[in-house]
Amino acid sequence: MTETTVLRQHAEHAFAAELEALRKADADSGRPKPPRWKLSPWAVSTYLLGGALPDGTAISAKYIGPRRIVEIAIATLATDRALLLVGVPGTAKTWVSEHLAAAISGDSTLLVQGTAGTPEEAMRYGWNYAQLLAHGPSRDALVPSPLMRAMATGAIARIEELTRIPADVQDTLITILSEKTLPIPELGEETQAEKGFSVIATANDRDKGVNELSSALRRRFNTVVLPLPGTAEEEIEIVSQRVASLGKALELPEVPAAHEEIRRVVTVFRELRGGLTVDGKTKLKTPSGTLSPAEAISVVAGGIALAAHFGDGVLRPADIAAGILGAVVKDVSTDRLVWQEYLETVARGREGWTEFYRSCREVSA
């Protein structure tokens, strides 16, 4: 497959031009870099937060949020501690971890996806059983995990949904993070971590099936909490940017004048999430879902597809109504009442929302 046919490119490929411009800026400035890092900490933060380089190159913002949070995360990876990104679903934990790994190591693919069934081999190593049976334990028969490969090359390894992984498998990280070594008792050998190695893990405490980290393991991480967007304008900007990039990747037809409906979706989500209308006058019941920017992005992208392929090419309330219903109503027994109350007490009488109210009533019937 070529890069033009891949549905979603890895960060190091999608933003290769920006990363190269930052490497040149680093070389011109002489900024110090930790061992094996592709970019200086300053350049990594500029890559994530956006900015303009001395040569005029514009760097797009990958994360919209408090600068200090990004700086703390980067500084952590420059020390001997691993980084744990915590937040409710949809706070860009995976997105931030991918871009940090891409900027620091030039490779965001050394990834362990945490699930309730993640085995110990995913953290340490496994075996090619054909080789093992034919020749016995050997380096040729050993199948290294992403963590083991990161240790050997001095790169960043990523662990998604760490708290979904069973506790006994989690604890295999303790030796790796504290001693910076991975014993291979079958061979009487070990793999020692090269300089530059670190781990970025993500976790949230909203989902079911969460396994708490042991105190011994938690001490090996510096925990950084990624918050939901602080203001509506920040959230609108996040949704707008991600919808635009997603539309290009999916080759969706361009739909003009989407800003008004993006603002409407964000307003609905923020009010239901906070249990209060924007004017502070009406208290609301909150649904069971998180209603994060990730859900808002999906709602708007789905609406654009409807408008482009089945509408008049303009994003309208009817195009987003079904998506909002699906995002809000996760538990039919409780969330449907929450949504109906919102429609009748807030949307029905709000100026400029008549078409939205009617469209939502139609799909909710």
N, C-alpha and C positions, 0 to 999 in steps of 0.2 A: 504493500500500500504506500502511496505517496502522501506527503503532508497535506495535499489539497483534497484527498479523499477521506482522511481521518475525520471522524465526527467531532472529536475533541482532542486537540493537540496537548501534549505536556507543556507545562509553563515554560521550560527552557527552550522549547521550539517555537511556541506561539509568540514569545517576547524576546527572541534571539537578538534582534536588532538593538533593542533597548539594553540588554545585558552587555552586548559588545560595546556600545557607546559608554556605558558605565565603567567597563574595564579600561577603556582608553582614558577616561577622565581620571580614574585612579592612577594610571601610569603617569599621567601628566602632573598630577598633584603630589605624588609620592606618599600618599596616605598609607599608614601601616596596615597590614592584613594579618590576621591570625594564621597559623600554619595550615596549608592546604586550602584556604578559602580562596574562591575565585574573585571575590570582591571585598573591599574594606567594609567595616560596619557602617560607615557613613553611606557608602554606595548601596548597601543592602536596604537601609532605611529609605533612601531615595527611591529605590526600585519599588518598594511596597507602598510608600505614601505619595509618590509622584513629585515632580519638580522639573526644573529646567537646568540643563548642564551648561557650563561656560561656552561650549561651542554652539549653543542654541537648541540642542536636541531636547525635545519634550518627552518626559517620562510619565506615562499614565499612572494614575493611582490604582493600585490593586486592592488596597484596604482603606476604607473611609472610617476613621475613628480616632481615638486619642493617640497622639504621637508617642506619648510616654510609654504606652503599653507596648508598642512596636519596639521602641528602644530597649526596654527591659528584656523583651524576648530575645533580641539580637545579642545583647550583652550576656545573657545567660548562656547562649550557645558558644560564646567566646571563652567560657570558663569550663570547669570539669563537671558541671551539673547538667542534667538533661532538662528538657523543657516540657511542661504539661500545660496544654491549652484547654481551658475549661469554659463552658458556656452552655446556654440552652441551645437546642437544635436551631440551626439557621443563623448562627452568629459568626460564620465564616471561619470556623476552626480548621476545617480541612483545606480550605482555600488559602489561608495564611500559612499553614504548615507546608503546603506544596510550593508556594512561592519562596518561602524561606529556604527550603532545600534546593530549589532551582538556582537561587541567587548565590548561595554559599558554596554548594558542591557542584552545581551545573547538572545535577541529576536528581529528579524528584521521584524516581521510580522504585527506590529501595523501600518498599512498602509492605507492612503486615496489616491485613484487614482483620480487626478483632471481631470475633463472634463467640457465642457460647460453645461452639465446637472447635475453636482454634487449638490445635495440638501444640505440645512442647516443641516439636520439630520446626514449627513455623518461627519460633524464637531462636532456636539453636541451630540445628542441622538435621538432615535426614540422610537416607541411604538409597542409592541405586541398587535395588535388590538383585538384579541380574548380575551386576559386578560383584556385589557382596557374596553371593552364592558361588560365583565362579572363582573369585580370587581372594575372598576374605576381606576383612576391614582394611581399607587403604584410602589414601587421599583421592584416588580416582573414583572410588565408590561413594565418597562423601558428597552430599548435596547441600551446599551452604544455604543458610537462610538469608534474607535481605539484611538482617542485622549483622550476620557474620561477614557478608560481603562489604558492608559499610565499615566494619572494624578493620578489615584487611586493606581497604583503600583510603581510609581517613575521610570518610564521607558522612553525610547526615542520613540516618535511617528514620523512617516514619512508622508510627503505630497508630492506626485508626481505631477509635472506640475501645480504649484500653480497659475501661471498666466493664465491658461485655465479656472480656476474656476470663476464664475460670481463675480463681485465686492461686491455685498451685502452679498454673502456667505463668501467671503474672510474676511470680516470685523467681522464675528463672532469670529475670532481668537484674536481680539484685547484684549478683556477681559481676555481670557485664558492666553495670553502671558504677559499681564501687571499685572493683579491681581492674576494670578495663581489660579483662581477659575472658576468653571462653574456653574452658577445658574440654578436651576431646579424650576422655578416658579410654575409649576403645583403641586409640592409636598411641596413647601415652604422650600426647602432644597438647598444645594449646594454640589458640589464635589470639595474639595480643593486638589491641587497638592501636592503629596509627594515629598520629597527631591529626586533628581535624574531625575525628569521629565524635558524634553526639547523637542523641535521640530526641525527636519531637513526637510526643504522644498527644492525642486528643481524647476528651471525655466529656460526657454530660450526665447530669443526675436526674433528668426528667423521664428518661425511658425506663420501661420495665426490664428486669433482668440485669440490673446493675450489681456488679461485684465491687465492694469497697476495696480500695488499695490498703495494703498493710502499712503500718507506720514505718517499717523498715524501708519499704519501697517508696513511699511518699517522700521520705527524707532525701531520696536520690534525685528528686525532681524539684525544680523551681516552678511553682504554679502561677500561671498568668490567666486571669479571668477576662474573657472577651465579652463585653456587654452588648446588649441590643443598641441600635442607633439612638443617640440621645435626643435628637430632634427630628421632626418630620422632614425637614429639608435634607438632612443627611440620609434618611431612609429613601427619600424620593431619588436622590442622586445615585445611591447604591443600586436601586431597582432599575433606574433608567440605563445606567452603564451596563449592567449585566444582561438586561433584555436586549440591548443593542448588540453586544458581543455574541449572545446566544442566537439572535436572528441572523447574523452573518454566518455563523457556523452551520446553521440549519438551512441557510439560503432561503429564508422566508422573504417574500416580497416586502418592500418597504411600505410601512403604514404611517402616514403623516398624522400630526396632531394627537399623539398618544399621551402627551404630558398631563392633560386634564384627567384622563382615566387612571393614569398611574397615581396621581395625587389622590384620587377618590379611593382607590384600593388601599393605599397606605393609610389614609385617614380611617377607613373602616377597621383595618387591622389594629392600628394603634389604639383606637377607642375601645374595641372589644378586649384587647390585650391588657389595657390599663383599667378597664372597668369604669371609665369616665369619658364623657364627651369632651371635645377640644375646648369648649367654652367653660368647662367645669361645672355646668349646671345640672347635668343628669347623670346619675350613677347607673351603671350597667352591669348585668351579669356577664361573667367571663366564660368562654367555651373551654372545652377540655384540651384543645390543641394549643400550640405555642404561637401560631400566626406570625412567624418570623419573616424577614425579608426574602428568605428562600421560597416560602409559599407565595409571597406577593409576586416574585419573579415568574413563577410557574403560571399563576393566574393571568398575568399580563401577556406572557408569551403565548399561552393558549388562546387568549382573546385576539391577539394579532393574527394567529393562524386562521381563526374563524373569519375575521374581518377581511383578510386577504383572499381567502379561497371561497368563502360563501357569502360575503357581504359586499359593501360598496368600496372597500379599500380604506375605510376610515374606522378607527377603533371607537366603538360606541358602548354605552352601558349594557346593551343586550349581549355583547360579545364577552363581557367579563362576569356577567351575573352567575352563570352556571359554575364558573371556576371559583368564585367567592363562596358559593353555597357548598361546594365540595371541600374547600379549605376549612370553612368554619364548622360544618356539621360532620364531625368525626364519630361522635356517639349520638345516634339518632334519638335516643330516649331523652337526653338532656340538652344537647346542642341545638336541636331544631327549635326548642322553645326559646333558647337564648337568641337565635337568629330572628325568629318571628317578632320577638319583643323589640329587638333593635330596629327592624324595619318599620314597625308601627310607631314607636316612640321617638325615633331619631330620623330615619331616612324619609319617612312620609311627609314631614313638615319642613324639611330643610330646603332652602332656596336653591334652585338649580338641580335638584335631585329627583324631580318627578319621573323622568324617563328611567332613571336607575331603579327607583322604587317599583315602578310597574314591571320592569324586566325581571327584577328579583322575585316579585310576587308570582309572576308567570312560571318561572322555573321551580319555585318552591311549592307550587300547588300540588 
